[in-house]
Amino acid sequence: MQYDFDRKIERRGTNCLKWDHADWFFGTNDLLPMWVADMDFEVAGPILEAIKKRAGHGVFGYTVKPESYHEALVEWMKKRHGWKIKKEWLAYAPGVVPAVHLSIMAFSHPGDSVLVNSPVYYPFYSAIKNTGRQLLVSPLKSDEGRYEMDFDDIERRIDSRTRLFILSNPHNPVGRVWKIKELERLGEICLKHDIKIVSDEIHSDLVFEGYKHIPLASISKEFSMQTITCVAPSKTFNLAGLATASVIAENKRMLDEYNNALSSVGIGLANTFGIVAFEAAYRYGEEWLEQLLPYLRGNFDYMREFIGKNLPAVKVTELEGTYLAWLDFRGLGMTVEELKDFLYKKARVGFEDGSVFGEEGAGFMRVNLACPRSTVEEALNRLLESYRKTFNPLGRA
């Protein structure tokens, strides 16, 4: 089946966070929203049909996950990532963010410290603080726009109460797909200091040609026994609103502790439609994904070429994975507030403020490219027009 990612779908009027409630974050809906990480594309046909079939039954009582639900994820991981997991390693989560919260609760105590890189997906920060843990931050190193982990700094920041490292792999927002040597070094540090790893791998299927996602826990038995991996079809297949995810942990004690945390907050049964969509995505969604990936890459390449030609002061970070571009606006010489005013009020584009991902993100913006090409074109034209009015108001060459 051929999918049409150029087709524009009106999402306003559906209580859509991205389009109907952009004003909660930008102070206005009069802009082009390219921020929160969901797609403006219709889901794969087999997923839609599976949901329609289940809805046609007409009864939506309490629903238990069938064996086939778990088997679908086991088979997907083996086929896409070469990772041989077992059904016994799996547990439910109502999303990866809740899974991170629950993992912090399960594997540490109030007052313990949790280490993250920065910039990084900002719900990590709130998960640590909201559970009464201490936040430790190790900034990523940037070498001409390419980010790397600073392993010496990571080890320096570990203290006697450090219990967890939360990894973003592939990395949100800088778009890195970590290489095996990088993951091995991180894993060795965590083993040395007996630090468990919570690996957020929700973007693991959104990796571009020339790069390969490696689940950290797949590298060695030792790493696997020290890691809980969080995955979901929500980013890959645009199912975030169905709130269904999984965690993977070979270590039975870790899995039991996670499940105890899950039970302690009264979460257990999954969303009826989430169960159906989860299984359909992992069983039948690959054809859609294989068509999506080059389209997303095309959006990025178009944006990079446009900015390079028309806005050379703005730097585009190479995108190895995810559909979230990381743009460096520091060359415009604006403060964070001036940049937000320029983009949100003058250009009327809803890019996400990089400073929320950590102080190292100040002057950057994260841009969601999971949208029709025409949306990317419109956003860039708005940006260019506003740039010319602001920096070249007389129209001089």
C-alpha positions as CSV (number, residue, x, y, z in Angstrom):
1,M,0.0,0.0,0.0
2,Q,1.3,3.5,-0.9
3,Y,0.9,6.1,1.8
4,D,0.5,9.8,1.1
5,F,2.5,11.8,3.7
6,D,1.9,15.0,1.7
7,R,-1.8,15.0,2.5
8,K,-2.7,17.7,5.0
9,I,-5.2,16.5,7.7
10,E,-7.1,19.2,9.7
11,R,-6.4,18.5,13.3
12,R,-8.0,21.6,14.8
13,G,-11.2,20.8,16.6
14,T,-10.1,17.4,17.9
15,N,-8.8,18.7,21.2
16,C,-5.4,18.2,19.8
17,L,-2.7,19.5,22.2
18,K,-0.4,20.5,19.3
19,W,-2.9,22.5,17.3
20,D,-5.9,23.4,19.5
21,H,-3.9,24.3,22.7
22,A,-0.7,25.8,21.4
23,D,-1.7,28.9,23.4
24,W,-1.0,27.1,26.6
25,F,2.7,27.2,25.7
26,F,3.1,30.1,23.2
27,G,0.4,32.4,24.5
28,T,-1.4,32.2,21.1
29,N,-2.8,29.8,18.6
30,D,-2.0,32.2,15.7
31,L,1.2,30.3,14.7
32,L,2.2,27.2,12.9
33,P,2.8,24.6,15.6
34,M,5.9,22.4,15.2
35,W,6.7,21.5,18.7
36,V,5.2,18.6,20.7
37,A,6.4,15.3,19.4
38,D,3.5,13.7,17.6
39,M,2.9,13.5,13.8
40,D,0.4,15.2,11.5
41,F,0.1,11.9,9.5
42,E,-2.7,9.4,9.5
43,V,-1.7,6.1,11.1
44,A,-0.9,3.0,9.1
45,G,-4.0,1.3,7.5
46,P,-3.7,-2.0,9.5
47,I,-3.7,-0.1,12.8
48,L,-6.7,2.0,11.8
49,E,-8.6,-1.1,10.7
50,A,-7.7,-3.0,13.9
51,I,-9.1,-0.1,16.0
52,K,-12.3,0.1,13.9
53,K,-12.8,-3.6,14.2
54,R,-12.5,-3.5,18.0
55,A,-14.7,-0.4,18.2
56,G,-17.4,-2.2,16.2
57,H,-17.8,-4.7,19.0
58,G,-19.4,-2.0,21.0
59,V,-18.4,-3.2,24.5
60,F,-15.3,-1.6,26.2
61,G,-15.0,-3.2,29.6
62,Y,-11.8,-4.1,31.4
63,T,-9.3,-5.6,29.0
64,V,-6.4,-7.9,29.6
65,K,-3.3,-8.0,27.3
66,P,-3.2,-11.2,25.3
67,E,-0.1,-13.3,24.8
68,S,0.0,-12.1,21.2
69,Y,0.5,-8.5,22.5
70,H,3.8,-9.4,24.1
71,E,4.8,-11.7,21.2
72,A,4.4,-8.8,18.8
73,L,7.0,-6.7,20.6
74,V,9.4,-9.7,21.1
75,E,9.3,-10.4,17.3
76,W,9.7,-6.7,16.4
77,M,12.7,-6.3,18.6
78,K,14.4,-9.3,17.1
79,K,13.6,-8.3,13.5
80,R,14.3,-4.6,13.7
81,H,17.1,-4.5,16.2
82,G,18.5,-8.0,16.5
83,W,17.6,-8.1,20.2
84,K,16.3,-11.4,21.5
85,I,14.1,-10.6,24.4
86,K,11.6,-12.8,26.2
87,K,8.0,-12.2,27.2
88,E,8.9,-12.8,30.8
89,W,11.1,-9.6,30.7
90,L,8.1,-7.3,29.8
91,A,5.9,-5.1,31.9
92,Y,3.2,-2.5,31.1
93,A,3.5,1.2,31.3
94,P,0.9,3.9,30.3
95,G,3.6,5.7,28.5
96,V,7.4,6.1,28.6
97,V,7.3,9.2,30.8
98,P,5.2,7.4,33.5
99,A,7.7,4.5,33.1
100,V,10.6,6.8,33.9
101,H,8.7,8.1,37.0
102,L,8.0,4.5,38.1
103,S,11.6,3.4,37.5
104,I,12.9,6.2,39.6
105,M,10.5,5.2,42.4
106,A,11.4,1.6,42.1
107,F,15.2,1.8,42.0
108,S,16.0,4.7,44.3
109,H,14.8,6.5,47.5
110,P,14.0,10.1,48.2
111,G,17.2,12.0,48.6
112,D,19.1,9.7,46.2
113,S,20.6,11.3,43.1
114,V,19.8,10.6,39.5
115,L,22.2,11.6,36.6
116,V,21.2,12.8,33.2
117,N,22.9,14.5,30.3
118,S,21.9,18.0,29.1
119,P,20.3,19.1,27.0
120,V,17.8,16.3,27.3
121,Y,14.1,15.6,27.2
122,Y,12.8,17.8,29.9
123,P,10.3,15.5,31.6
124,F,13.4,13.7,32.9
125,Y,14.1,16.7,35.1
126,S,10.5,16.9,36.5
127,A,10.4,13.1,37.1
128,I,13.5,13.4,39.2
129,K,12.4,16.4,41.2
130,N,8.8,15.3,41.6
131,T,9.9,12.1,43.2
132,G,12.1,13.8,45.7
133,R,15.4,12.8,44.1
134,Q,18.4,15.0,43.5
135,L,19.2,16.0,40.0
136,L,22.8,15.6,38.7
137,V,23.5,17.0,35.2
138,S,26.4,16.2,32.9
139,P,26.4,18.5,29.8
140,L,26.9,16.9,26.4
141,K,30.0,18.0,24.5
142,S,29.5,19.7,21.1
143,D,32.2,19.4,18.5
144,E,31.1,21.7,15.6
145,G,27.5,20.8,16.2
146,R,27.9,17.1,16.8
147,Y,27.1,16.1,20.4
148,E,29.0,13.5,22.4
149,M,28.8,12.3,26.0
150,D,31.6,13.6,28.3
151,F,32.4,10.4,30.1
152,D,35.1,11.9,32.3
153,D,32.5,14.5,33.4
154,I,29.8,11.8,34.0
155,E,32.1,9.9,36.3
156,R,33.2,13.1,38.2
157,R,29.6,13.9,38.9
158,I,28.7,10.6,40.4
159,D,28.4,10.8,44.2
160,S,27.7,8.3,47.0
161,R,24.0,8.6,46.6
162,T,23.8,8.2,42.8
163,R,21.5,5.3,42.0
164,L,20.4,5.9,38.4
165,F,21.4,7.2,35.0
166,I,18.6,8.1,32.6
167,L,19.7,7.7,29.0
168,S,17.9,9.0,25.9
169,N,18.8,6.7,23.0
170,P,18.3,7.9,20.3
171,H,18.8,11.3,21.9
172,N,16.0,13.8,22.2
173,P,16.6,16.7,21.4
174,V,20.0,16.6,19.7
175,G,19.2,13.7,17.3
176,R,22.2,11.5,18.1
177,V,22.0,7.7,17.6
178,W,24.7,6.5,20.1
179,K,27.3,4.2,18.7
180,I,28.2,0.9,20.4
181,K,31.6,2.2,21.8
182,E,29.7,5.1,23.4
183,L,27.1,2.9,25.0
184,E,29.8,0.4,26.2
185,R,31.7,3.2,27.9
186,L,28.6,4.5,29.6
187,G,27.6,0.9,30.6
188,E,31.0,0.2,32.1
189,I,30.9,3.4,34.2
190,C,27.5,2.5,35.5
191,L,28.6,-1.1,36.3
192,K,31.7,0.2,38.1
193,H,29.6,2.4,40.4
194,D,26.6,0.1,40.6
195,I,24.2,2.5,38.9
196,K,21.1,1.2,37.2
197,I,20.3,2.6,33.8
198,V,16.8,3.7,32.7
199,S,17.1,3.7,28.9
200,D,14.4,5.7,27.1
201,E,14.4,4.1,23.6
202,I,11.1,5.4,22.4
203,H,12.6,6.8,19.2
204,S,14.5,3.6,18.4
205,D,12.7,2.9,15.2
206,L,13.1,6.4,13.8
207,V,16.7,6.1,12.7
208,F,17.9,7.2,9.3
209,E,20.0,5.4,6.7
210,G,23.6,5.1,7.6
211,Y,22.9,4.9,11.4
212,K,21.9,1.9,13.5
213,H,20.0,1.9,16.8
214,I,21.6,-0.4,19.4
215,P,19.6,-1.2,22.5
216,L,22.0,-0.7,25.4
217,A,20.8,-3.8,27.2
218,S,21.5,-5.9,24.1
219,I,25.2,-5.3,24.2
220,S,26.0,-7.7,27.1
221,K,24.5,-9.8,29.8
222,E,26.0,-7.5,32.4
223,F,24.4,-4.4,30.9
224,S,21.1,-6.2,30.5
225,M,21.0,-7.0,34.2
226,Q,21.6,-3.4,35.1
227,T,19.1,-1.8,32.7
228,I,15.4,-1.2,32.3
229,T,14.5,-0.2,28.7
230,C,11.4,1.9,27.9
231,V,9.8,1.5,24.5
232,A,6.5,2.2,22.8
233,P,4.9,2.4,19.4
234,S,3.7,5.9,20.1
235,K,6.5,7.9,18.4
236,T,7.1,5.4,15.6
237,F,3.5,4.9,14.6
238,N,1.8,8.2,15.9
239,L,-0.1,6.5,18.8
240,A,0.7,8.8,21.7
241,G,-2.9,9.5,22.6
242,L,-3.5,5.7,23.2
243,A,-1.1,5.8,26.2
244,T,0.4,2.3,25.9
245,A,4.1,1.4,26.4
246,S,6.3,-1.4,27.7
247,V,9.4,-1.8,29.8
248,I,12.0,-4.5,29.2
249,A,14.1,-5.9,32.0
250,E,15.9,-9.2,32.1
251,N,16.7,-8.7,35.7
252,K,13.7,-10.3,37.5
253,R,14.3,-8.4,40.7
254,M,14.3,-5.1,38.8
255,L,11.1,-6.1,37.0
256,D,9.4,-7.1,40.2
257,E,10.4,-3.8,41.8
258,Y,9.1,-1.9,38.8
259,N,5.8,-3.8,39.0
260,N,5.5,-3.1,42.7
261,A,5.8,0.6,41.9
262,L,3.2,0.2,39.2
263,S,0.8,-1.4,41.6
264,S,1.5,1.1,44.3
265,V,-0.1,3.9,42.2
266,G,-3.0,1.8,41.1
267,I,-2.0,1.3,37.5
268,G,-2.3,-2.1,35.9
269,L,-4.9,-2.6,33.2
270,A,-4.2,-1.0,29.8
271,N,-6.3,1.0,27.4
272,T,-8.5,-1.3,25.3
273,F,-7.7,0.5,22.0
274,G,-4.0,0.9,23.1
275,I,-3.7,-2.9,23.3
276,V,-5.1,-3.4,19.9
277,A,-3.1,-0.6,18.3
278,F,0.2,-1.7,20.0
279,E,-0.1,-5.2,18.6
280,A,-1.2,-4.1,15.1
281,A,1.6,-1.6,14.9
282,Y,4.3,-4.1,15.7
283,R,2.8,-6.8,13.5
284,Y,1.7,-4.9,10.5
285,G,3.1,-1.4,10.6
286,E,6.5,-2.0,9.0
287,E,5.5,-1.1,5.5
288,W,4.2,2.3,6.6
289,L,7.4,2.9,8.6
290,E,9.6,2.1,5.7
291,Q,7.8,4.7,3.6
292,L,7.8,7.2,6.5
293,L,11.5,7.3,7.2
294,P,12.7,8.6,3.8
295,Y,9.9,11.2,3.8
296,L,11.1,12.5,7.2
297,R,14.7,12.5,6.0
298,G,13.5,14.5,3.0
299,N,11.9,17.1,5.3
300,F,15.1,17.4,7.2
301,D,17.2,17.7,4.0
302,Y,14.9,20.4,2.6
303,M,15.1,22.4,5.8
304,R,18.8,22.1,6.0
305,E,19.3,23.2,2.4
306,F,16.9,26.1,2.8
307,I,18.5,27.4,6.0
308,G,22.0,27.0,4.6
309,K,21.1,29.0,1.5
310,N,18.9,31.7,3.1
311,L,19.7,31.9,6.8
312,P,23.4,31.0,7.2
313,A,23.5,32.5,10.8
314,V,21.3,29.6,11.9
315,K,23.1,26.3,12.2
316,V,21.4,22.9,11.7
317,T,22.5,19.9,13.8
318,E,22.8,16.7,11.8
319,L,19.8,14.4,12.4
320,E,20.7,10.8,12.9
321,G,17.5,9.7,14.5
322,T,14.1,11.0,15.7
323,Y,12.0,13.5,13.6
324,L,13.1,16.4,15.8
325,A,15.5,18.9,14.3
326,W,17.8,20.9,16.6
327,L,18.5,24.4,15.3
328,D,21.1,26.8,16.7
329,F,19.9,30.4,16.5
330,R,22.7,31.9,18.7
331,G,24.2,33.4,15.6
332,L,21.4,35.9,15.5
333,G,22.7,37.5,18.7
334,M,19.4,37.3,20.6
335,T,18.5,36.5,24.2
336,V,16.2,33.6,24.8
337,E,13.2,35.9,25.3
338,E,14.1,37.9,22.2
339,L,14.4,34.8,20.1
340,K,11.0,33.5,21.3
341,D,9.4,36.9,20.5
342,F,11.0,36.8,17.1
343,L,9.8,33.3,16.3
344,Y,6.4,33.2,18.0
345,K,5.1,36.7,17.4
346,K,6.9,37.9,14.3
347,A,7.5,34.7,12.3
348,R,4.5,33.0,13.9
349,V,6.2,29.6,14.0
350,G,5.8,27.4,17.0
351,F,9.2,25.8,17.5
352,E,10.1,24.5,21.0
353,D,12.3,26.6,23.1
354,G,15.7,24.8,23.6
355,S,16.3,26.2,27.0
356,V,13.6,23.9,28.5
357,F,15.9,21.0,27.7
358,G,18.5,22.4,29.9
359,E,20.6,25.6,30.1
360,E,22.9,24.2,27.4
361,G,19.9,24.5,25.1
362,A,19.6,28.3,25.4
363,G,19.5,29.9,21.9
364,F,18.4,26.6,20.3
365,M,15.0,25.5,19.1
366,R,13.6,22.0,18.6
367,V,11.5,21.6,15.4
368,N,9.1,18.8,14.8
369,L,9.4,17.6,11.1
370,A,6.7,14.9,11.3
371,C,4.4,16.9,9.0
372,P,3.6,17.3,5.3
373,R,6.4,19.0,3.3
374,S,4.2,21.9,2.7
375,T,4.1,22.7,6.4
376,V,7.9,22.7,6.5
377,E,8.0,25.0,3.5
378,E,5.5,27.4,5.0
379,A,7.3,27.6,8.3
380,L,10.6,28.3,6.6
381,N,9.1,30.9,4.4
382,R,7.6,32.6,7.4
383,L,11.0,32.5,9.2
384,L,12.8,34.0,6.2
385,E,10.3,36.8,5.7
386,S,10.5,37.7,9.4
387,Y,14.3,37.5,9.3
388,R,14.4,39.9,6.3
389,K,12.1,42.4,8.0
390,T,14.0,42.3,11.3
391,F,17.6,42.2,10.0
392,N,17.3,43.9,6.6
393,P,14.2,46.1,6.9
394,L,15.1,48.3,3.9
395,G,15.5,45.3,1.7
396,R,19.1,46.0,0.8
397,A,21.2,43.3,-0.9
